[in-house]
């Protein structure tokens, strides 16, 4: 349970940092940045597959499956 709290804290901080960074990007750099972001999401998708496949408890498996869904949406629905 302690690990879950740590992971959720890191996730919340990552959301905050991501929003702060994206809002400061000028429009001319937006498309190249999104292209790189989609490539990173592909790497995230591989990590999510590993996490869901090797998860030992229900929370890890559920978070892994949710990560697979969201990363797939980001990769397929991106620019």
Buried (B, 14 or more C-beta within 10 A) or exposed (E): EEEEEEEEEEEEEEEEEEEEEEEEEEEEEEEEBBEEBBEEBEEBBEEBBEBBEEBEEEEBBEBBBEBBEBBBEBBEEEE
